[in-house]
Amino acid sequence: MGEDFGPVEARGIPITFAITQESLVSLVDASRQQVTQYFDEFDREKIILREGRRIIVDPKSLDKIDASRT
């Protein structure tokens, strides 16, 4: 999403469009609880930074997750 919808900034790629949690749940085919748990985990691991409703994705940290799952 970040690569498609957010400009690159020094801290990462901000997701600049508004999306409800319900829409995100439908988009990724997960429960609301799962999405919340992932956001919390990504926040703790500094993969994302939450600023109110804005999310900034750290693409380098996200790439490390992708690489470890293959």
mmCIF file of the N, C-alpha and C atoms, coordinates in Angstrom:
data_MODEL
# 
_entry.id   MODEL 
# 
loop_
_atom_site.group_PDB 
_atom_site.id 
_atom_site.type_symbol 
_atom_site.label_atom_id 
_atom_site.label_alt_id 
_atom_site.label_comp_id 
_atom_site.label_asym_id 
_atom_site.label_entity_id 
_atom_site.label_seq_id 
_atom_site.pdbx_PDB_ins_code 
_atom_site.Cartn_x 
_atom_site.Cartn_y 
_atom_site.Cartn_z 
_atom_site.occupancy 
_atom_site.B_iso_or_equiv 
_atom_site.pdbx_formal_charge 
_atom_site.auth_seq_id 
_atom_site.auth_comp_id 
_atom_site.auth_asym_id 
_atom_site.auth_atom_id 
_atom_site.pdbx_PDB_model_num 
ATOM 1   N N  . MET A 1 1  ? 0.827   -1.197  0.000  1.00 0.00 ? 1  MET A N  1 
ATOM 2   C CA . MET A 1 1  ? 0.000   0.000   0.000  1.00 0.00 ? 1  MET A CA 1 
ATOM 3   C C  . MET A 1 1  ? 0.868   1.256   0.000  1.00 0.00 ? 1  MET A C  1 
ATOM 4   N N  . GLY A 1 2  ? 1.919   1.212   0.814  1.00 0.00 ? 2  GLY A N  1 
ATOM 5   C CA . GLY A 1 2  ? 2.784   2.380   0.901  1.00 0.00 ? 2  GLY A CA 1 
ATOM 6   C C  . GLY A 1 2  ? 3.420   2.723   -0.421 1.00 0.00 ? 2  GLY A C  1 
ATOM 7   N N  . GLU A 1 3  ? 3.877   1.702   -1.134 1.00 0.00 ? 3  GLU A N  1 
ATOM 8   C CA . GLU A 1 3  ? 4.513   1.948   -2.430 1.00 0.00 ? 3  GLU A CA 1 
ATOM 9   C C  . GLU A 1 3  ? 3.526   2.533   -3.438 1.00 0.00 ? 3  GLU A C  1 
ATOM 10  N N  . ASP A 1 4  ? 2.259   2.157   -3.327 1.00 0.00 ? 4  ASP A N  1 
ATOM 11  C CA . ASP A 1 4  ? 1.249   2.631   -4.274 1.00 0.00 ? 4  ASP A CA 1 
ATOM 12  C C  . ASP A 1 4  ? 0.641   3.979   -3.897 1.00 0.00 ? 4  ASP A C  1 
ATOM 13  N N  . PHE A 1 5  ? 0.541   4.259   -2.583 1.00 0.00 ? 5  PHE A N  1 
ATOM 14  C CA . PHE A 1 5  ? -0.235  5.417   -2.162 1.00 0.00 ? 5  PHE A CA 1 
ATOM 15  C C  . PHE A 1 5  ? 0.518   6.470   -1.365 1.00 0.00 ? 5  PHE A C  1 
ATOM 16  N N  . GLY A 1 6  ? 1.773   6.216   -1.034 1.00 0.00 ? 6  GLY A N  1 
ATOM 17  C CA . GLY A 1 6  ? 2.465   7.172   -0.178 1.00 0.00 ? 6  GLY A CA 1 
ATOM 18  C C  . GLY A 1 6  ? 3.769   7.646   -0.773 1.00 0.00 ? 6  GLY A C  1 
ATOM 19  N N  . PRO A 1 7  ? 4.070   8.940   -0.631 1.00 0.00 ? 7  PRO A N  1 
ATOM 20  C CA . PRO A 1 7  ? 5.376   9.462   -1.057 1.00 0.00 ? 7  PRO A CA 1 
ATOM 21  C C  . PRO A 1 7  ? 6.447   9.075   -0.042 1.00 0.00 ? 7  PRO A C  1 
ATOM 22  N N  . VAL A 1 8  ? 7.660   8.872   -0.489 1.00 0.00 ? 8  VAL A N  1 
ATOM 23  C CA . VAL A 1 8  ? 8.748   8.495   0.414  1.00 0.00 ? 8  VAL A CA 1 
ATOM 24  C C  . VAL A 1 8  ? 9.188   9.713   1.213  1.00 0.00 ? 8  VAL A C  1 
ATOM 25  N N  . GLU A 1 9  ? 9.330   9.550   2.530  1.00 0.00 ? 9  GLU A N  1 
ATOM 26  C CA . GLU A 1 9  ? 9.835   10.585  3.428  1.00 0.00 ? 9  GLU A CA 1 
ATOM 27  C C  . GLU A 1 9  ? 11.047  10.015  4.160  1.00 0.00 ? 9  GLU A C  1 
ATOM 28  N N  . ALA A 1 10 ? 11.723  10.840  4.913  1.00 0.00 ? 10 ALA A N  1 
ATOM 29  C CA . ALA A 1 10 ? 12.909  10.406  5.651  1.00 0.00 ? 10 ALA A CA 1 
ATOM 30  C C  . ALA A 1 10 ? 12.590  9.275   6.633  1.00 0.00 ? 10 ALA A C  1 
ATOM 31  N N  . ARG A 1 11 ? 11.427  9.318   7.270  1.00 0.00 ? 11 ARG A N  1 
ATOM 32  C CA . ARG A 1 11 ? 11.062  8.303   8.266  1.00 0.00 ? 11 ARG A CA 1 
ATOM 33  C C  . ARG A 1 11 ? 10.440  7.065   7.645  1.00 0.00 ? 11 ARG A C  1 
ATOM 34  N N  . GLY A 1 12 ? 10.068  7.121   6.378  1.00 0.00 ? 12 GLY A N  1 
ATOM 35  C CA . GLY A 1 12 ? 9.428   5.984   5.727  1.00 0.00 ? 12 GLY A CA 1 
ATOM 36  C C  . GLY A 1 12 ? 8.398   6.456   4.718  1.00 0.00 ? 12 GLY A C  1 
ATOM 37  N N  . ILE A 1 13 ? 7.403   5.614   4.478  1.00 0.00 ? 13 ILE A N  1 
ATOM 38  C CA . ILE A 1 13 ? 6.357   5.909   3.507  1.00 0.00 ? 13 ILE A CA 1 
ATOM 39  C C  . ILE A 1 13 ? 5.043   6.099   4.255  1.00 0.00 ? 13 ILE A C  1 
ATOM 40  N N  . PRO A 1 14 ? 4.515   7.325   4.292  1.00 0.00 ? 14 PRO A N  1 
ATOM 41  C CA . PRO A 1 14 ? 3.239   7.521   4.971  1.00 0.00 ? 14 PRO A CA 1 
ATOM 42  C C  . PRO A 1 14 ? 2.083   7.022   4.103  1.00 0.00 ? 14 PRO A C  1 
ATOM 43  N N  . ILE A 1 15 ? 1.141   6.371   4.736  1.00 0.00 ? 15 ILE A N  1 
ATOM 44  C CA . ILE A 1 15 ? -0.092  5.986   4.064  1.00 0.00 ? 15 ILE A CA 1 
ATOM 45  C C  . ILE A 1 15 ? -0.997  7.205   4.182  1.00 0.00 ? 15 ILE A C  1 
ATOM 46  N N  . THR A 1 16 ? -1.271  7.843   3.058  1.00 0.00 ? 16 THR A N  1 
ATOM 47  C CA . THR A 1 16 ? -1.906  9.154   3.088  1.00 0.00 ? 16 THR A CA 1 
ATOM 48  C C  . THR A 1 16 ? -3.396  9.143   2.791  1.00 0.00 ? 16 THR A C  1 
ATOM 49  N N  . PHE A 1 17 ? -3.978  7.969   2.583  1.00 0.00 ? 17 PHE A N  1 
ATOM 50  C CA . PHE A 1 17 ? -5.414  7.943   2.335  1.00 0.00 ? 17 PHE A CA 1 
ATOM 51  C C  . PHE A 1 17 ? -6.122  7.386   3.567  1.00 0.00 ? 17 PHE A C  1 
ATOM 52  N N  . ALA A 1 18 ? -7.349  7.828   3.760  1.00 0.00 ? 18 ALA A N  1 
ATOM 53  C CA . ALA A 1 18 ? -8.112  7.386   4.924  1.00 0.00 ? 18 ALA A CA 1 
ATOM 54  C C  . ALA A 1 18 ? -8.735  6.025   4.637  1.00 0.00 ? 18 ALA A C  1 
ATOM 55  N N  . ILE A 1 19 ? -8.561  5.109   5.575  1.00 0.00 ? 19 ILE A N  1 
ATOM 56  C CA . ILE A 1 19 ? -9.166  3.788   5.459  1.00 0.00 ? 19 ILE A CA 1 
ATOM 57  C C  . ILE A 1 19 ? -9.658  3.388   6.844  1.00 0.00 ? 19 ILE A C  1 
ATOM 58  N N  . THR A 1 20 ? -10.857 2.878   6.897  1.00 0.00 ? 20 THR A N  1 
ATOM 59  C CA . THR A 1 20 ? -11.387 2.439   8.182  1.00 0.00 ? 20 THR A CA 1 
ATOM 60  C C  . THR A 1 20 ? -10.808 1.076   8.524  1.00 0.00 ? 20 THR A C  1 
ATOM 61  N N  . GLN A 1 21 ? -10.831 0.758   9.792  1.00 0.00 ? 21 GLN A N  1 
ATOM 62  C CA . GLN A 1 21 ? -10.340 -0.554  10.206 1.00 0.00 ? 21 GLN A CA 1 
ATOM 63  C C  . GLN A 1 21 ? -11.200 -1.653  9.586  1.00 0.00 ? 21 GLN A C  1 
ATOM 64  N N  . GLU A 1 22 ? -12.493 -1.403  9.469  1.00 0.00 ? 22 GLU A N  1 
ATOM 65  C CA . GLU A 1 22 ? -13.384 -2.390  8.864  1.00 0.00 ? 22 GLU A CA 1 
ATOM 66  C C  . GLU A 1 22 ? -13.020 -2.640  7.400  1.00 0.00 ? 22 GLU A C  1 
ATOM 67  N N  . SER A 1 23 ? -12.667 -1.580  6.679  1.00 0.00 ? 23 SER A N  1 
ATOM 68  C CA . SER A 1 23 ? -12.251 -1.741  5.283  1.00 0.00 ? 23 SER A CA 1 
ATOM 69  C C  . SER A 1 23 ? -10.951 -2.526  5.194  1.00 0.00 ? 23 SER A C  1 
ATOM 70  N N  . LEU A 1 24 ? -10.031 -2.230  6.083  1.00 0.00 ? 24 LEU A N  1 
ATOM 71  C CA . LEU A 1 24 ? -8.754  -2.937  6.094  1.00 0.00 ? 24 LEU A CA 1 
ATOM 72  C C  . LEU A 1 24 ? -8.949  -4.410  6.429  1.00 0.00 ? 24 LEU A C  1 
ATOM 73  N N  . VAL A 1 25 ? -9.822  -4.689  7.379  1.00 0.00 ? 25 VAL A N  1 
ATOM 74  C CA . VAL A 1 25 ? -10.147 -6.063  7.755  1.00 0.00 ? 25 VAL A CA 1 
ATOM 75  C C  . VAL A 1 25 ? -10.660 -6.826  6.530  1.00 0.00 ? 25 VAL A C  1 
ATOM 76  N N  . SER A 1 26 ? -11.540 -6.215  5.776  1.00 0.00 ? 26 SER A N  1 
ATOM 77  C CA . SER A 1 26 ? -12.071 -6.848  4.568  1.00 0.00 ? 26 SER A CA 1 
ATOM 78  C C  . SER A 1 26 ? -10.999 -7.009  3.504  1.00 0.00 ? 26 SER A C  1 
ATOM 79  N N  . LEU A 1 27 ? -10.155 -6.016  3.365  1.00 0.00 ? 27 LEU A N  1 
ATOM 80  C CA . LEU A 1 27 ? -9.112  -6.026  2.345  1.00 0.00 ? 27 LEU A CA 1 
ATOM 81  C C  . LEU A 1 27 ? -8.111  -7.163  2.558  1.00 0.00 ? 27 LEU A C  1 
ATOM 82  N N  . VAL A 1 28 ? -7.724  -7.401  3.804  1.00 0.00 ? 28 VAL A N  1 
ATOM 83  C CA . VAL A 1 28 ? -6.728  -8.435  4.090  1.00 0.00 ? 28 VAL A CA 1 
ATOM 84  C C  . VAL A 1 28 ? -7.347  -9.747  4.554  1.00 0.00 ? 28 VAL A C  1 
ATOM 85  N N  . ASP A 1 29 ? -8.673  -9.800  4.591  1.00 0.00 ? 29 ASP A N  1 
ATOM 86  C CA . ASP A 1 29 ? -9.400  -11.009 4.971  1.00 0.00 ? 29 ASP A CA 1 
ATOM 87  C C  . ASP A 1 29 ? -8.942  -11.529 6.327  1.00 0.00 ? 29 ASP A C  1 
ATOM 88  N N  . ALA A 1 30 ? -9.053  -10.654 7.324  1.00 0.00 ? 30 ALA A N  1 
ATOM 89  C CA . ALA A 1 30 ? -8.662  -11.000 8.686  1.00 0.00 ? 30 ALA A CA 1 
ATOM 90  C C  . ALA A 1 30 ? -9.719  -10.465 9.641  1.00 0.00 ? 30 ALA A C  1 
ATOM 91  N N  . SER A 1 31 ? -9.628  -10.869 10.886 1.00 0.00 ? 31 SER A N  1 
ATOM 92  C CA . SER A 1 31 ? -10.548 -10.346 11.893 1.00 0.00 ? 31 SER A CA 1 
ATOM 93  C C  . SER A 1 31 ? -10.034 -8.991  12.385 1.00 0.00 ? 31 SER A C  1 
ATOM 94  N N  . ARG A 1 32 ? -10.903 -8.236  12.987 1.00 0.00 ? 32 ARG A N  1 
ATOM 95  C CA . ARG A 1 32 ? -10.511 -6.946  13.557 1.00 0.00 ? 32 ARG A CA 1 
ATOM 96  C C  . ARG A 1 32 ? -9.438  -7.142  14.628 1.00 0.00 ? 32 ARG A C  1 
ATOM 97  N N  . GLN A 1 33 ? -9.591  -8.195  15.418 1.00 0.00 ? 33 GLN A N  1 
ATOM 98  C CA . GLN A 1 33 ? -8.624  -8.490  16.467 1.00 0.00 ? 33 GLN A CA 1 
ATOM 99  C C  . GLN A 1 33 ? -7.249  -8.785  15.858 1.00 0.00 ? 33 GLN A C  1 
ATOM 100 N N  . GLN A 1 34 ? -7.201  -9.555  14.771 1.00 0.00 ? 34 GLN A N  1 
ATOM 101 C CA . GLN A 1 34 ? -5.930  -9.870  14.131 1.00 0.00 ? 34 GLN A CA 1 
ATOM 102 C C  . GLN A 1 34 ? -5.258  -8.616  13.598 1.00 0.00 ? 34 GLN A C  1 
ATOM 103 N N  . VAL A 1 35 ? -6.027  -7.741  12.966 1.00 0.00 ? 35 VAL A N  1 
ATOM 104 C CA . VAL A 1 35 ? -5.466  -6.506  12.414 1.00 0.00 ? 35 VAL A CA 1 
ATOM 105 C C  . VAL A 1 35 ? -4.902  -5.650  13.541 1.00 0.00 ? 35 VAL A C  1 
ATOM 106 N N  . THR A 1 36 ? -5.626  -5.526  14.633 1.00 0.00 ? 36 THR A N  1 
ATOM 107 C CA . THR A 1 36 ? -5.147  -4.755  15.781 1.00 0.00 ? 36 THR A CA 1 
ATOM 108 C C  . THR A 1 36 ? -3.863  -5.358  16.343 1.00 0.00 ? 36 THR A C  1 
ATOM 109 N N  . GLN A 1 37 ? -3.808  -6.678  16.460 1.00 0.00 ? 37 GLN A N  1 
ATOM 110 C CA . GLN A 1 37 ? -2.613  -7.337  16.977 1.00 0.00 ? 37 GLN A CA 1 
ATOM 111 C C  . GLN A 1 37 ? -1.413  -7.098  16.060 1.00 0.00 ? 37 GLN A C  1 
ATOM 112 N N  . TYR A 1 38 ? -1.627  -7.198  14.749 1.00 0.00 ? 38 TYR A N  1 
ATOM 113 C CA . TYR A 1 38 ? -0.530  -6.943  13.811 1.00 0.00 ? 38 TYR A CA 1 
ATOM 114 C C  . TYR A 1 38 ? -0.050  -5.498  13.892 1.00 0.00 ? 38 TYR A C  1 
ATOM 115 N N  . PHE A 1 39 ? -0.982  -4.556  13.944 1.00 0.00 ? 39 PHE A N  1 
ATOM 116 C CA . PHE A 1 39 ? -0.586  -3.150  14.070 1.00 0.00 ? 39 PHE A CA 1 
ATOM 117 C C  . PHE A 1 39 ? 0.227   -2.931  15.340 1.00 0.00 ? 39 PHE A C  1 
ATOM 118 N N  . ASP A 1 40 ? -0.225  -3.509  16.443 1.00 0.00 ? 40 ASP A N  1 
ATOM 119 C CA . ASP A 1 40 ? 0.503   -3.363  17.708 1.00 0.00 ? 40 ASP A CA 1 
ATOM 120 C C  . ASP A 1 40 ? 1.903   -3.972  17.605 1.00 0.00 ? 40 ASP A C  1 
ATOM 121 N N  . GLU A 1 41 ? 1.998   -5.161  17.005 1.00 0.00 ? 41 GLU A N  1 
ATOM 122 C CA . GLU A 1 41 ? 3.293   -5.820  16.842 1.00 0.00 ? 41 GLU A CA 1 
ATOM 123 C C  . GLU A 1 41 ? 4.208   -5.013  15.926 1.00 0.00 ? 41 GLU A C  1 
ATOM 124 N N  . PHE A 1 42 ? 3.678   -4.551  14.796 1.00 0.00 ? 42 PHE A N  1 
ATOM 125 C CA . PHE A 1 42 ? 4.472   -3.749  13.854 1.00 0.00 ? 42 PHE A CA 1 
ATOM 126 C C  . PHE A 1 42 ? 4.935   -2.455  14.502 1.00 0.00 ? 42 PHE A C  1 
ATOM 127 N N  . ASP A 1 43 ? 4.107   -1.868  15.349 1.00 0.00 ? 43 ASP A N  1 
ATOM 128 C CA . ASP A 1 43 ? 4.460   -0.639  16.050 1.00 0.00 ? 43 ASP A CA 1 
ATOM 129 C C  . ASP A 1 43 ? 5.600   -0.914  17.049 1.00 0.00 ? 43 ASP A C  1 
ATOM 130 N N  . ARG A 1 44 ? 5.487   -1.992  17.815 1.00 0.00 ? 44 ARG A N  1 
ATOM 131 C CA . ARG A 1 44 ? 6.536   -2.359  18.788 1.00 0.00 ? 44 ARG A CA 1 
ATOM 132 C C  . ARG A 1 44 ? 7.867   -2.624  18.092 1.00 0.00 ? 44 ARG A C  1 
ATOM 133 N N  . GLU A 1 45 ? 7.807   -3.261  16.920 1.00 0.00 ? 45 GLU A N  1 
ATOM 134 C CA . GLU A 1 45 ? 9.024   -3.617  16.191 1.00 0.00 ? 45 GLU A CA 1 
ATOM 135 C C  . GLU A 1 45 ? 9.521   -2.500  15.276 1.00 0.00 ? 45 GLU A C  1 
ATOM 136 N N  . LYS A 1 46 ? 8.880   -1.329  15.359 1.00 0.00 ? 46 LYS A N  1 
ATOM 137 C CA . LYS A 1 46 ? 9.271   -0.146  14.582 1.00 0.00 ? 46 LYS A CA 1 
ATOM 138 C C  . LYS A 1 46 ? 9.155   -0.360  13.064 1.00 0.00 ? 46 LYS A C  1 
ATOM 139 N N  . ILE A 1 47 ? 8.240   -1.233  12.657 1.00 0.00 ? 47 ILE A N  1 
ATOM 140 C CA . ILE A 1 47 ? 7.964   -1.439  11.236 1.00 0.00 ? 47 ILE A CA 1 
ATOM 141 C C  . ILE A 1 47 ? 7.036   -0.336  10.746 1.00 0.00 ? 47 ILE A C  1 
ATOM 142 N N  . ILE A 1 48 ? 6.161   0.095   11.644 1.00 0.00 ? 48 ILE A N  1 
ATOM 143 C CA . ILE A 1 48 ? 5.295   1.232   11.353 1.00 0.00 ? 48 ILE A CA 1 
ATOM 144 C C  . ILE A 1 48 ? 5.403   2.233   12.490 1.00 0.00 ? 48 ILE A C  1 
ATOM 145 N N  . LEU A 1 49 ? 5.025   3.453   12.189 1.00 0.00 ? 49 LEU A N  1 
ATOM 146 C CA . LEU A 1 49 ? 4.919   4.512   13.180 1.00 0.00 ? 49 LEU A CA 1 
ATOM 147 C C  . LEU A 1 49 ? 3.511   5.054   13.051 1.00 0.00 ? 49 LEU A C  1 
ATOM 148 N N  . ARG A 1 50 ? 2.771   5.067   14.142 1.00 0.00 ? 50 ARG A N  1 
ATOM 149 C CA . ARG A 1 50 ? 1.400   5.580   14.106 1.00 0.00 ? 50 ARG A CA 1 
ATOM 150 C C  . ARG A 1 50 ? 1.375   6.994   14.667 1.00 0.00 ? 50 ARG A C  1 
ATOM 151 N N  . GLU A 1 51 ? 0.816   7.886   13.895 1.00 0.00 ? 51 GLU A N  1 
ATOM 152 C CA . GLU A 1 51 ? 0.610   9.280   14.318 1.00 0.00 ? 51 GLU A CA 1 
ATOM 153 C C  . GLU A 1 51 ? -0.872  9.579   14.149 1.00 0.00 ? 51 GLU A C  1 
ATOM 154 N N  . GLY A 1 52 ? -1.627  9.332   15.195 1.00 0.00 ? 52 GLY A N  1 
ATOM 155 C CA . GLY A 1 52 ? -3.072  9.492   15.088 1.00 0.00 ? 52 GLY A CA 1 
ATOM 156 C C  . GLY A 1 52 ? -3.613  8.480   14.091 1.00 0.00 ? 52 GLY A C  1 
ATOM 157 N N  . ARG A 1 53 ? -4.278  8.952   13.054 1.00 0.00 ? 53 ARG A N  1 
ATOM 158 C CA . ARG A 1 53 ? -4.819  8.058   12.028 1.00 0.00 ? 53 ARG A CA 1 
ATOM 159 C C  . ARG A 1 53 ? -3.828  7.809   10.899 1.00 0.00 ? 53 ARG A C  1 
ATOM 160 N N  . ARG A 1 54 ? -2.695  8.454   10.957 1.00 0.00 ? 54 ARG A N  1 
ATOM 161 C CA . ARG A 1 54 ? -1.678  8.319   9.908  1.00 0.00 ? 54 ARG A CA 1 
ATOM 162 C C  . ARG A 1 54 ? -0.710  7.191   10.259 1.00 0.00 ? 54 ARG A C  1 
ATOM 163 N N  . ILE A 1 55 ? -0.335  6.411   9.265  1.00 0.00 ? 55 ILE A N  1 
ATOM 164 C CA . ILE A 1 55 ? 0.612   5.311   9.458  1.00 0.00 ? 55 ILE A CA 1 
ATOM 165 C C  . ILE A 1 55 ? 1.801   5.552   8.542  1.00 0.00 ? 55 ILE A C  1 
ATOM 166 N N  . ILE A 1 56 ? 3.010   5.458   9.115  1.00 0.00 ? 56 ILE A N  1 
ATOM 167 C CA . ILE A 1 56 ? 4.225   5.597   8.328  1.00 0.00 ? 56 ILE A CA 1 
ATOM 168 C C  . ILE A 1 56 ? 4.920   4.235   8.332  1.00 0.00 ? 56 ILE A C  1 
ATOM 169 N N  . VAL A 1 57 ? 5.138   3.701   7.139  1.00 0.00 ? 57 VAL A N  1 
ATOM 170 C CA . VAL A 1 57 ? 5.731   2.373   6.980  1.00 0.00 ? 57 VAL A CA 1 
ATOM 171 C C  . VAL A 1 57 ? 7.233   2.513   6.747  1.00 0.00 ? 57 VAL A C  1 
ATOM 172 N N  . ASP A 1 58 ? 8.033   1.726   7.491  1.00 0.00 ? 58 ASP A N  1 
ATOM 173 C CA . ASP A 1 58 ? 9.477   1.670   7.282  1.00 0.00 ? 58 ASP A CA 1 
ATOM 174 C C  . ASP A 1 58 ? 9.743   0.537   6.290  1.00 0.00 ? 58 ASP A C  1 
ATOM 175 N N  . PRO A 1 59 ? 9.990   0.852   5.022  1.00 0.00 ? 59 PRO A N  1 
ATOM 176 C CA . PRO A 1 59 ? 10.122  -0.203  4.015  1.00 0.00 ? 59 PRO A CA 1 
ATOM 177 C C  . PRO A 1 59 ? 11.295  -1.154  4.271  1.00 0.00 ? 59 PRO A C  1 
ATOM 178 N N  . LYS A 1 60 ? 12.372  -0.672  4.877  1.00 0.00 ? 60 LYS A N  1 
ATOM 179 C CA . LYS A 1 60 ? 13.518  -1.549  5.163  1.00 0.00 ? 60 LYS A CA 1 
ATOM 180 C C  . LYS A 1 60 ? 13.132  -2.613  6.185  1.00 0.00 ? 60 LYS A C  1 
ATOM 181 N N  . SER A 1 61 ? 12.418  -2.226  7.222  1.00 0.00 ? 61 SER A N  1 
ATOM 182 C CA . SER A 1 61 ? 11.976  -3.188  8.230  1.00 0.00 ? 61 SER A CA 1 
ATOM 183 C C  . SER A 1 61 ? 10.959  -4.156  7.645  1.00 0.00 ? 61 SER A C  1 
ATOM 184 N N  . LEU A 1 62 ? 10.091  -3.653  6.791  1.00 0.00 ? 62 LEU A N  1 
ATOM 185 C CA . LEU A 1 62 ? 9.093   -4.499  6.154  1.00 0.00 ? 62 LEU A CA 1 
ATOM 186 C C  . LEU A 1 62 ? 9.761   -5.514  5.229  1.00 0.00 ? 62 LEU A C  1 
ATOM 187 N N  . ASP A 1 63 ? 10.803  -5.109  4.519  1.00 0.00 ? 63 ASP A N  1 
ATOM 188 C CA . ASP A 1 63 ? 11.545  -6.027  3.644  1.00 0.00 ? 63 ASP A CA 1 
ATOM 189 C C  . ASP A 1 63 ? 12.182  -7.157  4.447  1.00 0.00 ? 63 ASP A C  1 
ATOM 190 N N  . LYS A 1 64 ? 12.631  -6.856  5.668  1.00 0.00 ? 64 LYS A N  1 
ATOM 191 C CA . LYS A 1 64 ? 13.249  -7.885  6.510  1.00 0.00 ? 64 LYS A CA 1 
ATOM 192 C C  . LYS A 1 64 ? 12.224  -8.972  6.859  1.00 0.00 ? 64 LYS A C  1 
ATOM 193 N N  . ILE A 1 65 ? 10.984  -8.576  7.085  1.00 0.00 ? 65 ILE A N  1 
ATOM 194 C CA . ILE A 1 65 ? 9.915   -9.546  7.384  1.00 0.00 ? 65 ILE A CA 1 
ATOM 195 C C  . ILE A 1 65 ? 9.672   -10.414 6.162  1.00 0.00 ? 65 ILE A C  1 
ATOM 196 N N  . ASP A 1 66 ? 9.550   -9.781  4.993  1.00 0.00 ? 66 ASP A N  1 
ATOM 197 C CA . ASP A 1 66 ? 9.327   -10.527 3.751  1.00 0.00 ? 66 ASP A CA 1 
ATOM 198 C C  . ASP A 1 66 ? 10.443  -11.517 3.503  1.00 0.00 ? 66 ASP A C  1 
ATOM 199 N N  . ALA A 1 67 ? 11.680  -11.110 3.734  1.00 0.00 ? 67 ALA A N  1 
ATOM 200 C CA . ALA A 1 67 ? 12.834  -11.968 3.479  1.00 0.00 ? 67 ALA A CA 1 
ATOM 201 C C  . ALA A 1 67 ? 12.855  -13.160 4.455  1.00 0.00 ? 67 ALA A C  1 
ATOM 202 N N  . SER A 1 68 ? 12.432  -12.937 5.687  1.00 0.00 ? 68 SER A N  1 
ATOM 203 C CA . SER A 1 68 ? 12.476  -14.011 6.675  1.00 0.00 ? 68 SER A CA 1 
ATOM 204 C C  . SER A 1 68 ? 11.379  -15.042 6.450  1.00 0.00 ? 68 SER A C  1 
ATOM 205 N N  . ARG A 1 69 ? 10.342  -14.686 5.720  1.00 0.00 ? 69 ARG A N  1 
ATOM 206 C CA . ARG A 1 69 ? 9.224   -15.611 5.472  1.00 0.00 ? 69 ARG A CA 1 
ATOM 207 C C  . ARG A 1 69 ? 9.409   -16.441 4.215  1.00 0.00 ? 69 ARG A C  1 
ATOM 208 N N  . THR A 1 70 ? 10.432  -16.172 3.443  1.00 0.00 ? 70 THR A N  1 
ATOM 209 C CA . THR A 1 70 ? 10.651  -16.940 2.209  1.00 0.00 ? 70 THR A CA 1 
ATOM 210 C C  . THR A 1 70 ? 11.691  -18.008 2.393  1.00 0.00 ? 70 THR A C  1 
# 
